[in-house]
Amino acid sequence: MNRRARSTRKPRSQLAAPARHRGVASGQSDFALPTEASPALPAVGSFTDMDMPQALADELSRQGVTVPFPIQAATLPNALAGRDVLGRGRTGSGKTLAFGLALLARTAGHRAQPRRPLALVLVPTRELAQQVTQALTPYARRLQLRLATVVGGLSIGRQAGELRAGAEVVVATPGRLKDLIERGDCELNQVRITVLDEADQMADMGFMPQVTALLRQVPADGQRMLFSATLDRNIDELVSRFLADPVVHSVDPSAGAVSTMEHHLLHIADGDKQATVTRIAARDGRVIMFLDTKHAVDRLVRRLLASGVRAAALHGGKSQPRRTRTLDQFKQGHVTALIATNVAARGIHVDDLDLVVNIDPPADHKDYLHRGGRTARAGESGRVVTLVLPHQRRDMSRIMVDAGITPEVVTVHSGDAELVRITGARTPTGVAVTVTAPATEQPRPGANGGGRRRRSSQTGRSFAATGRQPGSPARRGSRGRAA
């Protein structure tokens, strides 16, 4: 991947003369691009050492973000300089700010025409789109940049309205963006910075034809950044076709090499699986549990609620407002067991989550790593537990080898002290519970497309999709946000 990527674009020497990026005060209408390939800029140890607008630096300080994560320290100097970037960092490593700060800094001072955004972030799932939007909103507001989130499951009319009003930055899933372009509500001919986030998952989900078609509509001389948890042959074509002489950074270990993450294979008997799952779900603390199908998820949630566990389902069969509310309930502790399919494996960011359980083993090592990436984020500790039936042992051993992981393997029963030690399992109360949103979180009229719209008093933009006001401060930390 370190070879010079082939490109159909014009050489950078044919573009505008080199210049440093322009901040808010700039009145220029073009974007600064390097005129020729140059050595990668070295990593820096502080955000203050980076060439970005003062407003961004001030907001980083206000958010309590002072020390960049490795992928941010390595990629931001080059991204701010306008270089194409190919970055690998595991889920939770801080990729969102790694590309987001550069995208915002280089777009600052420019105003988008109606329907014609200046920067585009493509992501595979609705949850990840909302996560990216929430992470970037406070910084965009400081630079007076307008963000629009374009995803399925929400009112396409509202999203079209935001694009018609003008948005400098669009965060989108490929299918919904394609729909809006076909309706005439969006054009990509003014996009100067394009980001593909979690590109390998887009490839795995079959989005490459849509992604390729969208990238062909973006001006060929713009900046491209591709970030992913894994870099493999699935995205080689994207790199060779759409990135020009990219700076390559692979700075973060895979989930299997994270020292703060423990991996456990629990060999269980077929007849004991249900009891084992129920006792783990009843632990004192939050847990995400993965199953293969949405029907299995719904069945398990009903059983857990009947046994006294505050559980909720997250899968593609739920409406987007409901999925958003479920995630909010989980983050706030109203739900303690989140039961999910792979649709949520990369779209969930929850602080201080210390346990992920694979009830159904993943299909391959990439699924395993992305499920496990929900824990041990931003340097915190966590455990990934996989329940393994006798007929699944050989396949699960192969997945561990492919992932480069040496797990702790133990045979357990639902009543064993070893299960308690590893997962915190305990006996549920047996008293049925009902999970309802607090009064302030009840579904709002129009949350799925009709009725009144809540609006921000500062921007006049809808925030019904996220349930939180743009720019509301997230939990603060001492390092670059692991979004």
Buried (B, 14 or more C-beta within 10 A) or exposed (E): BEEEBEBEBEEBEEBBEBBEBBBBEBEEEEBBBBBEBBEBBEBBEEBEEBBBBEBBBEBBEEBBBBEBBBBBBBBBBBBBBBBBBBBBBBBBBBBBBBBBBBBBBBBBBBEBEEBBBBBBBBBBBBBBBBBBBBBBBBBBBBBEBBBBBBBBBBBBEBBBBBBEBBBBBBBBBBEBBBBBBEEEBBBBEBBBBBBBBBBBBBBBBEBBEBBBEBBEBBEEBBBBBBBBBBBEEBBEEBBBBBBBBBBBBBBBBBBBEBEEBBBBBBBBEEEBBEBBBBBBBBBEEBBBBBBBEBEBBBBBBEBBBBBBBBBBBBBBBBBBBBBBBBBBBBBEEBBBBBBBBBBBBBBBBBEBBBBBBBBBBBEBBBBBBBBBBBBBBBBBEBBBBBBBBEEBBEBBBEBBEBBEBEBEBBEBEBEBEBBBEBBBBBEBEEEEBEBEBEEEBEEBEBBBBEEEBEEBEEBEBBBBBBBBBBBEEBEEBEBBBBB
